[in-house]
Amino acid sequence: MNKHAAFKQIYGPWALVTGGSAGIGAAFAWILAERGINLVLIARNPERLEEKAAEIQTQHPNVQIITHALDLSLSDSVASLINLTADLEIGLVVANAAMETSGGFLNSSFSNQQRLIQLNITTPAHLAHHYGRLMRDRKRGGILFVASIAAYGPLPYLANYAASKAYLLSLGEALHYELKPYGVDVLVLSPGLIDTSMAEQTAIDWSLVYAPYRDADSTALAGIRALGRKSSVIPGTTNWLVAFARKYLLTRSLNITLFGHLLRRAITSSRL
Ligand SMILES: NC(=O)c1ccc[n+]([C@@H]2O[C@H](COP(=O)([O-])OP(=O)(O)OC[C@H]3O[C@@H](n4cnc5c(N)ncnc54)[C@H](OP(=O)(O)O)[C@@H]3O)[C@@H](O)[C@H]2O)c1
């Protein structure tokens, strides 16, 4: 059996990709289609979803693609997703969609901060809980959380975002251990800066943070390659070194002071 067929046997026949219409999520969708896995793609904008699905379908006519426009920052959204996929065997969940609230914590409304918590924390946890149970019963499958190197310590001016990614990193690494005996692979992918619309729309001038850009395709591929082999992966040597230094070399207070200083300089002044 070739590598793609073996991958499909463990993580097929369907994968659910949140935020599958753009950026890293779209890169995952392409990679999974290449492996013959049918796709359920979720995002808010229906036109962008349809466009992405049509592009992928043209290259991979044998793959089935279902798109569903849904705002995953709404509390009842996962319940409707569960209904939608009730008759599908979801072998892989890629919990990728997220938002950030860059700038001072108090400068964004609390309802916006709550949306972040719902989208970045509650939704991935709910997806992992629901589909994880079904995978446990089938004794195979995978759950891939897209976190960030922001998970590796508190980040002033990205406070809620970094805290949400730290939650995902902790949850995912723990679930990796818990679900391994049931044949379910859990991985946390922690990218550094990626050239997507999320990085463009932020209030941070990344050139002042000295962060190197990577591309979405190689980032998603690193996640797919690490699935089933590791609990956690950080693509790119510089990103890995930054995370390593933040975790093992710098004290927590030095971490906060250093990154607080860097981000304070890089945030658009109106958002401080
Ligand atoms: N870009 C970076 O530098 C970077 C770095 C580290 C980690 N990450 C992480 O990588 C993941 C993907 O980010 P990205 O850079 O690829 O973002 P992106 O290019 O902005 O794409 C985000 C995707 O999520 C969808 N989405 C956004 N809000 C949603 C919502 N409320 N409900 C449903 N779908 C939603 C978007 O479609 P709609 O707008 O149509 O909903 C789109 O498909 C995120 O978890 C992010 O935290 C990104």
The ligand as an SDF file (V2000), in Angstrom:
LIG
                    3D

 48 52  0  0  0  0  0  0  0  0999 V2000
   -1.1330   33.6820    9.9160 N   0  0  0  0  0  0  0  0  0  0  0  0
   -0.2910   33.5470   10.9050 C   0  0  0  0  0  0  0  0  0  0  0  0
    0.7250   34.2610   10.9960 O   0  0  0  0  0  0  0  0  0  0  0  0
   -0.5080   32.4850   11.9590 C   0  0  0  0  0  0  0  0  0  0  0  0
    0.5230   32.2270   12.8730 C   0  0  0  0  0  0  0  0  0  0  0  0
    0.3470   31.2700   13.8470 C   0  0  0  0  0  0  0  0  0  0  0  0
   -0.8300   30.5590   13.9090 C   0  0  0  0  0  0  0  0  0  0  0  0
   -1.8180   30.8180   13.0200 N   0  0  0  0  0  0  0  0  0  0  0  0
   -3.0470   30.0550   13.1550 C   0  0  0  0  0  0  0  0  0  0  0  0
   -3.3310   29.3980   11.9460 O   0  0  0  0  0  0  0  0  0  0  0  0
   -4.7440   29.2180   11.8280 C   0  0  0  0  0  0  0  0  0  0  0  0
   -5.2130   29.6830   10.4620 C   0  0  0  0  0  0  0  0  0  0  0  0
   -4.8620   31.0360   10.2950 O   0  0  0  0  0  0  0  0  0  0  0  0
   -4.6130   31.6770    8.8660 P   0  0  0  0  0  0  0  0  0  0  0  0
   -3.4520   32.5650    9.0120 O   0  0  0  0  0  0  0  0  0  0  0  0
   -4.5990   30.6100    7.8340 O   0  0  0  0  0  0  0  0  0  0  0  0
   -5.9160   32.5890    8.7480 O   0  0  0  0  0  0  0  0  0  0  0  0
   -6.6700   33.1600    7.4470 P   0  0  0  0  0  0  0  0  0  0  0  0
   -5.8360   33.1010    6.2360 O   0  0  0  0  0  0  0  0  0  0  0  0
   -7.2350   34.4550    7.8900 O   0  0  0  0  0  0  0  0  0  0  0  0
   -7.8670   32.1030    7.2490 O   0  0  0  0  0  0  0  0  0  0  0  0
   -8.7860   31.9090    8.2850 C   0  0  0  0  0  0  0  0  0  0  0  0
   -9.8260   30.8890    7.8540 C   0  0  0  0  0  0  0  0  0  0  0  0
  -10.7320   30.7150    8.9400 O   0  0  0  0  0  0  0  0  0  0  0  0
  -12.0500   31.1240    8.5410 C   0  0  0  0  0  0  0  0  0  0  0  0
  -12.6820   31.7460    9.6960 N   0  0  0  0  0  0  0  0  0  0  0  0
  -12.2950   32.8740   10.3450 C   0  0  0  0  0  0  0  0  0  0  0  0
  -13.1520   33.1640   11.3300 N   0  0  0  0  0  0  0  0  0  0  0  0
  -14.1010   32.1820   11.3060 C   0  0  0  0  0  0  0  0  0  0  0  0
  -15.2740   31.9440   12.0660 C   0  0  0  0  0  0  0  0  0  0  0  0
  -15.6780   32.7760   13.0330 N   0  0  0  0  0  0  0  0  0  0  0  0
  -16.0320   30.8540   11.7760 N   0  0  0  0  0  0  0  0  0  0  0  0
  -15.6650   30.0200   10.7780 C   0  0  0  0  0  0  0  0  0  0  0  0
  -14.5590   30.1990   10.0250 N   0  0  0  0  0  0  0  0  0  0  0  0
  -13.8000   31.2700   10.2840 C   0  0  0  0  0  0  0  0  0  0  0  0
  -11.8020   32.0950    7.3630 C   0  0  0  0  0  0  0  0  0  0  0  0
  -12.9100   32.1930    6.4720 O   0  0  0  0  0  0  0  0  0  0  0  0
  -14.0780   33.2990    6.7030 P   0  0  0  0  0  0  0  0  0  0  0  0
  -13.3850   34.6100    6.9550 O   0  0  0  0  0  0  0  0  0  0  0  0
  -14.8900   33.2440    5.4620 O   0  0  0  0  0  0  0  0  0  0  0  0
  -14.8370   32.8260    7.8990 O   0  0  0  0  0  0  0  0  0  0  0  0
  -10.6530   31.3690    6.6760 C   0  0  0  0  0  0  0  0  0  0  0  0
  -11.1270   30.2590    5.9530 O   0  0  0  0  0  0  0  0  0  0  0  0
   -5.3680   29.9720   12.9970 C   0  0  0  0  0  0  0  0  0  0  0  0
   -5.6270   29.0400   14.0300 O   0  0  0  0  0  0  0  0  0  0  0  0
   -4.2700   30.9140   13.4360 C   0  0  0  0  0  0  0  0  0  0  0  0
   -4.3710   31.2660   14.7930 O   0  0  0  0  0  0  0  0  0  0  0  0
   -1.6920   31.7690   12.0410 C   0  0  0  0  0  0  0  0  0  0  0  0
  1  2  1  0
  2  3  2  0
  2  4  1  0
  4  5  1  0
  4 48  2  0
  5  6  2  0
  6  7  1  0
  7  8  2  0
  8  9  1  0
  8 48  1  0
  9 10  1  0
  9 46  1  0
 10 11  1  0
 11 12  1  0
 11 44  1  0
 12 13  1  0
 13 14  1  0
 14 15  2  0
 14 16  1  0
 14 17  1  0
 17 18  1  0
 18 19  2  0
 18 20  1  0
 18 21  1  0
 21 22  1  0
 22 23  1  0
 23 24  1  0
 23 42  1  0
 24 25  1  0
 25 26  1  0
 25 36  1  0
 26 27  1  0
 26 35  1  0
 27 28  2  0
 28 29  1  0
 29 30  1  0
 29 35  2  0
 30 31  1  0
 30 32  2  0
 32 33  1  0
 33 34  2  0
 34 35  1  0
 36 37  1  0
 36 42  1  0
 37 38  1  0
 38 39  2  0
 38 40  1  0
 38 41  1  0
 42 43  1  0
 44 45  1  0
 44 46  1  0
 46 47  1  0
M  CHG  2   8   1  16  -1
M  END
$$$$
